[in-house]
Amino acid sequence: MRRVAILASSSSAILSRTLATAQGGATSTPAVHSRLLQVALYGSGAGEGFSHARRRRPIFGSFTGSGRNSSVGVAGALISVAAVSATLSQEVHAKEPPPPELVPKDVILYQYEACPFCNKVKAFLDYYDVPYKVVEVNPLSKKEIKWSDYKKVPILMVDGEQLVDSSAIIDQLDAKIHSKKVAKSSSEDDDEETKWRKWVDNHLVHVLSPNIYRNTSEALESFDYITSNGNFSFTEKLTVKYAGAAAMYFVSKKLKKKYNITDERAALYESAETWVDALNGREFLGGSKPNLADLAVYGVLRPIRYLKSGRDMVENTRIGEWYRRMENAVGESARIKA
Ligand SMILES: N[C@@H](CCC(=O)N[C@@H](CS)C(=O)NCC(=O)O)C(=O)O
């Protein structure tokens, strides 16, 4: 335990020194470093590419379209060919756009591209086809959200109103576009959907970081994506990839301890299997259509799906079919190109 803590703090120190050197020797604040580590924790994956124009997706777009780690582009294309026939024989699930008068006019998401909480919100916006703009926040300076008292992402501006915290954002948006009151949940008699949404926030997200930074090559794969897609300056990009990957490799060991994870891959596979068991033979937890729990699980897994950990998860568990159905149902991103 103590050894891990020492390693984690020394990796953070290495990262700090490297960044300070890269910044011309200027002393960086501990807050800046801790912010880098926090974002790195979740800055892993293939979200949905950086600036997708809004467009409709072909029937097999789920295999070729939104958000893929470029390093798996060729592999993804090969998989698509093999998978098209399977897809064609599946029922195609559609998005559920709300009545036009209930669609917010101006939606802006402040995010880190690979943050699981941000991707949860994006999965909701994409599925309900609510157009949104994205502001990529620099995790070190956070200058894009200086105006807000809330210092985390996601922040969603909806027609001038600031919404924060992914699950609360989704509750409020859901109420808006379905013209209903925000549902109150009491922990004692949670319905199935609420129970699994909480499972995502309290369990699933904690399994992700130890997996994507499991060893040096996976940590580098993750940081390659983060630095290619995040909002970093040129100098930051150069240093963050290697220093960040090294630091997160050690930090993820600490997280394993914190969340009582002994074998991170086993924990990931077990979570995937637990989710498939929860489906209990249904296409989605919501039945024939995804509900908010389906969208939450899909959202947080989306950044890791095409990294090594996500590929392993699909190969070694039964989650792949449900994931493909979700890709189909959520479809193209509703993101508006800036
Ligand atoms: N409970 C919040 C958690 C949000 C969160 O922790 N976001 C991370 C990024 S993944 C963050 O902004 N961390 C603070 C930082 O980067 O300084 C939610 O669901 O939105």
The ligand as a Tripos MOL2 file, in Angstrom:
@<TRIPOS>MOLECULE
LIG
   20    19     1     0     0
SMALL
NO_CHARGES

@<TRIPOS>ATOM
      1 N1        -20.2950   13.4770  -10.6050 N.3       1 LIG1
      2 C1        -19.7890   14.2370  -11.6980 C.3       1 LIG1
      3 C2        -18.3340   13.8780  -11.8830 C.3       1 LIG1
      4 C3        -17.6920   14.7430  -12.9550 C.3       1 LIG1
      5 C4        -16.1840   14.5870  -12.9510 C.2       1 LIG1
      6 O1        -15.5830   14.0900  -11.9850 O.2       1 LIG1
      7 N2        -15.5710   15.0310  -14.0300 N.am      1 LIG1
      8 C5        -14.1370   15.0080  -14.0980 C.3       1 LIG1
      9 C6        -13.6720   14.7190  -15.5160 C.3       1 LIG1
     10 S1        -14.0250   13.0970  -16.0270 S.3       1 LIG1
     11 C7        -13.6170   16.3800  -13.7270 C.2       1 LIG1
     12 O2        -14.0470   17.3640  -14.2410 O.2       1 LIG1
     13 N3        -12.6810   16.4010  -12.7910 N.am      1 LIG1
     14 C8        -12.1310   17.6170  -12.2860 C.3       1 LIG1
     15 C9        -10.9570   18.1490  -13.0410 C.2       1 LIG1
     16 O3        -10.6410   17.7040  -14.1400 O.co2     1 LIG1
     17 O4        -10.3510   19.0730  -12.5090 O.co2     1 LIG1
     18 C10       -20.6120   13.9370  -12.9510 C.2       1 LIG1
     19 O5        -21.2550   12.8740  -13.0000 O.co2     1 LIG1
     20 O6        -20.6740   14.7830  -13.8610 O.co2     1 LIG1
@<TRIPOS>BOND
     1     1     2 1
     2     2     3 1
     3     2    18 1
     4     3     4 1
     5     4     5 1
     6     5     6 2
     7     5     7 1
     8     7     8 1
     9     8     9 1
    10     8    11 1
    11     9    10 1
    12    11    12 2
    13    11    13 1
    14    13    14 1
    15    14    15 1
    16    15    16 2
    17    15    17 1
    18    18    19 2
    19    18    20 1
@<TRIPOS>SUBSTRUCTURE
     1 LIG1         1 GROUP 0 **** ****
